[in-house]
Amino acid sequence: MAKKKEIYFGKGFKRIFYVIAAAWFIILMAMTAAERSECIGDPSITPPFCDDTTDVGAFSYSLLMWAGSTFVVYFFLKWIGAGFKK
């Protein structure tokens, strides 16, 4: 089996990025769920952010924030990586 002289970083970069993006998604949704759990209980003592949004709205906002941030970070890191190629 012939040894490769040049290492291909693109495939490894994508795998690492997908794992980090999935972890970021789980963390973001867990934070949203924790924030929304404060809205359950006695309506007389609910926090102010519970009045103007629903659970679906909060999770949709988190999903859009996750998609936008991962899109920007992916292309930013790809641009940095392209700077190291000859």
Summary of the structure (lengths in Angstrom):
residues: 86
radius of gyration: 20.0
end to end distance: 26.5
largest distance: 71.5
contacts: 166
relative contact order: 0.11
helix: 73%
strand: 0%
